[in-house]
Amino acid sequence: MRSTSSKNRTRRAAKSAAALLAAALALALTGCGGGGGGDKSNNGGGSSGSSGSVKLPKLNGQTLEVAAVWTGAEQDNFMKVMDEFKKRTGAKVNFVPTGNNTSTFLGTKIQGGQPPDVAFLPQVGVLHQFADKGWLKPLGADAKAQLDKNFSKGWVDLGAWKGKQYGVYAKAANKSLVWYNTKAFEAAGITRTPKTWKDFLSTAQTLSDAGSPAVSIGGADGWTLTDWFENVYLSQAGPEKYDQLAAHKIKWTDPSVKDALTTLAQLWGKNDLIAGGTKGALNTEFPKSVTQTFSGSTPAAMVFEGDFVAANINGDTKAKLGTDAKVFPFPAVGSQAPVVSGGDVAVALKDNKGAQALLTFLASTDAAEIWAAQGGILSPNKEMDQSKYKDAITAQIAKQLLAAGDNFRFDMSDQAPAAFGGTAGIGEWKDLQDFLRNPKDVAGAQQKLEADAAKAYAAG
């Protein structure tokens, strides 16, 4: 999340957030198994009554269409939330997956006169673009009241644009985590998780020498590569440079970008450290990057991505969180470990009672608790019952996300225009895939990134 504080305050905040995260993970991994965070017998979370903490209108006979990028376990978990909404309102809810090109999918639907009632946007830059086009409907009074009651100012502000409140960040992510296979670490004789980039590379080499594919990378999904870059860049270049690059106030040909890409090449340029090598990584989508770390005859040892990895571990493997699968903070490249956050913002694309009711529900503690109980999600809802989280690891990460307040840095690619930071096959996604394919060409990657960024930011 972006900050308007001074340079010194920003650096102190980033240091504090990183320390809080490290402490949280240490606490979560001390004597905890795969469960224990919440009451698993209450998979609904929230209230089991018909009203709960928020009053919703009756919508019998109405059908709402909700669009989001999620598939598989993430989609199933979200539909548990929708089941409660349907129970309370009588509405029917149809889910439509957008694919990775969310902005393109929704833009086509809107221009064709068939927008969904509610959509989840994975990029704040898309919210700005859609609002400027007049495609979004502002939050009604009931939804705004729930938002102001349950969310900190930083998360509220992220869903606003030019003085109007459009969105609810009902789902957040901490994108500065590395998940690891404990058996692979034990087999390699590794007893401590790496805290620095140098240690991380050394650990990867030890794992590879012991016979485990060291790092699983979901390079077929370009967004995972942007997350790699952002964590390295934030830690190495610092928060001030991060904010400048996110706003394209400095160019991608800046020396700080060269440094980050050179650092990434220390891993991406070593086929023996990557599961399947570079070619394998480029053919591996995000879900597979997780499953091939925690299942199969020769699983990889580590996979980098956000807290939402837990949903894939729970839903697609037999590994148990806290026992077979553990997590540590992304290693420090510079003086401090990075803390990058992301999120999905719910917005109304139709001006009707049902859409506003759904946004009101999504901003409530009831929806947050039901969703958290499924696993694999963090909620920015500060008033929800934290004991509802499915496992202790996620509960601790969530608590520290809230404790860090508004001092996390928000995903850089999500702040960019979709043509640069949020579309498969073009812009930053493709440029970083090309760099993974040829990590020796740092200068060429910088030039392509800058050309694509300049074009996208100029178009708005």
N, C-alpha and C positions, 0 to 999 in steps of 0.2 A: 504494500500500500504506500502511496506516495506521501511524503511529508513536506510541510512548509516550514519546518523549524530550521534554525541556523545550522551551519556546517558542524560545529562542535557538538551541539545537542543531537544532531542526526547520528553522528558517529557513536556518541554515548548510548543512544537508544538502540542502535544496531548491535552494539556490544552487549547491552543488557538483554536484548531479545535472544541473542545467540546463547548467552549463558543460561537463560531461563529454559530454553529448549534442551540444552545439554543436560541440565539438572533434571528436567522432566523425564527424559529418556532413561537416564540412570535410575531414577526412582521407579519408572514403569517396568524396567527389566530386572529389578531386584526382587527375586522371589515371587514373580507373578507368572501364571500360566496363560493359556489362550483365552480364558474368560476372566470373570471377576470384576469387571468394571461396572456392570449394571445387573439388574434383575432380568435374567434371560427368560424367566417364565412369563414375563410381560412383554411379548414381542411388539405389542402395539405402542409401548411407551405411553406418555401422556395420560389422558383421562379415558376411561372405558365408557364413560357416560355419553349421552347424546349431545351435550353442549360443550363440555370441557372448559377451557379458560377463555374461549372466544365464541361470540354469538355469530352464527352463520344463517343466511336466509334459506328458505326452502326453494329448491330448484327442480322439483319433480318434472320430468318430461324434457328437461334440457340436456343437451349433449355438448360437452366442452372438448376441444381438441388442444392437446398440450404437446409441444415440440421441444426436443432436447437432443443432445448428441449421444446420450448414454445408450448402451446396449448391454446384453448379458446381465451379470449380477447387479451392476449399477442401476439398470432399468428396473429389474425386479424389485430392488430395494425401494426405489422411488414409488413404484406402484403400490407398495404397502401404505405409503402416505396417502395416495389417492383413494385407496380403499376406505380409509377413515373419512375422507372428504365426501365420498359418495354416500357413505352411511349416514352422515349428518345432514346432507343437503338433498339427497335423492337424485342428484345429477348423475349422468353417465360421463365417464372420462375416457377418451381415446388418446393413446400415446402414439406420436409420430416421430421416429428417429430421423434426425436431420443429416446424418453422415458428418464427416469432418468439416465440410464446407458449409457451416451453419449459416453464415451471412448470405451466401449465394442461394442456398435452399430457401431460406425465408424470404429473401428479396424476390425470388421468382414467384413464390406463393402470394406475396403481397401484391405484386404488380399484376398478377393474374386474377386478383379479386377474391382469393381464397386463403387468407391468412389464418393460422391457428388462433385460438382465443388467447392462449398464453404460451410464451416461448422462454426457454432458458438460454441466455447468451453467454458463451464462455469467454468473450472478450469485452472489456469495458469500452474499447475503441468502437466496437460495433454498436453498443448502446448510444454512443455519441452520434455516430453516423445515422442510425435509424431515427433518433430524435430530431436531428437536423432536417431529415426528409419528411417529418411529420407522421411517421409510421407508428409511433408509440403513444399510448394513452396514459396520462398522468395517474398516479395512485389516487384512489378515492379516500375520503376521510377515515373510514374504518381501517383500511390497510395502512394508511399513514400513522394512525394512532398506535397500531400494533408495532410498526417499525420503530417509531420513536421510543416506545416503551421497552422494547426488547433488544435493541442494537446500539452499539456505540456510534459516536458521531462519524468516525472514520468509515465504517461500513455503510452508514446512511448516505454519506456524501458520495461514495462510489456509485450509488444507484441514482444519483441526481445529475442533471445537466442544465446549465444556463438557468438556474433558479427554479427548476421544476423537478419534482421527485417522480421518477419513472419505475424504479426497480427495487426488488428485495433480494439481497444476497443470502439466499436460503442455504446455500451449500458452499463451504470454503475448502481450501486445501493448503496444506503446508508442503511446499515443493522442495524442501531442503533435507531430504531423508534418503538414506541408503539402507535397503533391506538385505539381510544376508541369511544364508543357509547355515545353521549352526553346525550341522554334521560336516559340511565341507570345511569349515573353520577348524573344527576339532581334528579332522583327518590330516590337515596341514600343520597341526600343532600351533595354531594361532590362538592366543589367549586374551589379546587385547584388540579392540577395534581401533582403526586409524583415526587420528585427530587432525592430521595435516595432509595436504595433497601428496607430499613426498612419501609419507607413511602409507597413504592409500595405494600409490603405485607399487611400493615395496610389498604391501600385502597382496596385491593382485599378482605380482610375480611369484610370490611364495605359493599362492593357491594354484597358479598355472603349473609350476614345477611339481606340485604334489598330484597333478592329474585332473584338476577341476577347471572347466572353463571359468575364468575369473569374473568377468563382468558381462552381464546380459544387457544388450542395448536394443530398444525398440525403434530402430532407425527408419522403418517403413512408415512410421507416423512422425512427420517432421516436427510436431510440437514437442516431442520428448527431447529432441536435439536443442530446441530453443531453451528448454529448462536447464540442460547441461550448461549451455553458454552463460545463461543468466546467473547461475550459482557461482561459476568460476569468475565471471566479470564482477559481480557484486563484491565478492571477497577480495579480489585482487585490485580492482580499480577504486572501490569504495562507493558509498551511497551517493555522494555528490555527482560523480561521473555517471553513475547508474541513472540518476534522474535526468541528466543532460542527454544521454544517449536515448533514453526512453522517449523523450520529447523531440528527438532529432535536433537538439541544439548543438551537438557535436556530431561529426560525420563518422560513418563506420570505417573510414580510412584513418581514424585517430590512432595514435600509437597504443592507447589502452586496449583497443580492440585487437590489435596485432598481438599484444601480450597474452590476452585471453585465448585467442585461437592457437597460439603457439603452445600454451599450457594444455589445452584440450588435445592437441596433436600428440602430446606425450603418451596419452592413452589411445586415442583413435588411430594412431599410426602404428600400433603394435597388434598385429593380427593374433598373436599367440595369447593375448590377454582378453580378447573379445570372443564371446560364444559365437562360433560359426565364422569368425573373422569378420572383416569389413563387409564382405558380400552377404554373409549370414545376417549381420545386423541390419543391413538395408532391406532385407526380405522378412524382417521380424516386426510384426505389429506389437503395440504396447501389451495387450493381454498375453500374448505368447511370451513376451520378455519376462513376465512374472511366472507363468506356469513352468517355463523351462528352467527357472531358478529353484522351484520347490517341488518338482516332480520329474519323473523319467529316470532312466538308469544312470545317466551321468549329468546331473543337474549343474547349472552354473552356480557360482558361489554368492554373487552379489547382483542386485538390480537397483538402479537409482530411479526413484520417482516419489510422488507425494504420498500422503497418508492414505489416499484412496487405493493404494496397492493392497491394503488389508482386505478390501472387498473381493479382489481377485484371488487372494490367498484363501480366504474363507469359502468362496463360491466355486473355485475351479481346481483346488488342490486338496489334499488330505493333511497338509501341514498345519500345525497348531501354532497360533501366534503366541510369542513369549517362550515357546519351547523349541520348535523346529525353525521358526522364523522370528528373527529379532531385527532390530533397527538401530542405526546410529546417525547422528547429524552429518550432513554433507561436510567433508573435511575442509579445513581452512586453507585457502590458497595464499591469502595475504595474512594480515595480523589477526583477523577475526573470521569465524565461520559465518557463512551467509545464511540469511533467513528470507526466503522468497515465498510469498503467498499467492494464491489464485482463488478463483471462485466462479460460480455460475449465478447470474442475476436473472430473476424471473420478472418478465415484463408483460404487459397487456398489449395485444395487437388489435383487439376489438373492444369497442366501448359498450360493454354489456354487464349486466348484474352478475353473471356467472364468473366472468374473468376477474372482476373486482373481489368477489367472494373467495376465489381461489388464492389471489394474492394476499388477502387478509389472513387466510388460513396458513399460508406458507410463512407469514411473518410472526405467527403465534408460537408459543412454547409447545403447544400440543403437537404441531407438525414436526418441530425440531426434535422432540423426544422420540416420536415414532421413528423418524428417519435414523436418528443416532442409534437406536436399539437394533437396527439391522446390521450395523458394522460398516466400515469402509467410508466413513464420512465425518467431517468436522462441521460444526455449525457455529457461525458467528453470533448466534443468539445467546446473549449473556445472562438471560433470566431463566433459561431452561435448567432442568434438573440434570446435573452432570453425571449422576449415578446411572442414567439411562444408557450410557454408552455400552456397547456390547462387550468390549474387552478393555483391560486396564491400560494397555499401551495407547490406544486411541483416546481414552479418557484423559490421560496425562498430557498428551500432545495438545488436545483440545483446550485443557485448562491453561496451558502456557500460551496458546494462541491468544486467548482472552486476556491473560495477564500482561502480555506484551502490548496491549492496547492498540494504538494506531501506528506502531513503529516498524512493522514489517514492510518490506518493499513488495509492491504488487507486481505480478508477472509482467515483464517488460513487453513481450510480444502481444499480450492481451491489451496493452495500452495503445498499441500501434493500429493504424488503419488495417482493416481485414486483408486488403490486397497484399500487405507486406507481412503482417504477423499472424494471420489467422486463416490462411487458405492453402489447402494441399496442392502441391505441384507448382507453386509459384512463390516468389518472395523469399522471406527468411527461411521458411520450411525447406524449400528446394535448395536454396543456397547452402544451407548447413548439411543437407544430404549430400550435395556435391562435395562439400568439404570433408565429410566423413569418408567419401569415396577416394579423395585425394588430399589428405591432410598436410601434404608438403607444400601445397599452394596457398599459403597464408595471404599473400598479397592479392592473388586472384580472387580469393574468397571475399576479401575486404572490398575490392572494387565492385564485385557483383552485388554485395549486400548494400553498399552505398547507392549504387544506381537504382536498385529496386526500392530502397527506402525513400530516396529523393522523389521518385515518381509517385509513390503511394501517398506520401505526406503532402505533396503539392496538390494532389487530387482531393485530399481531405477524406 
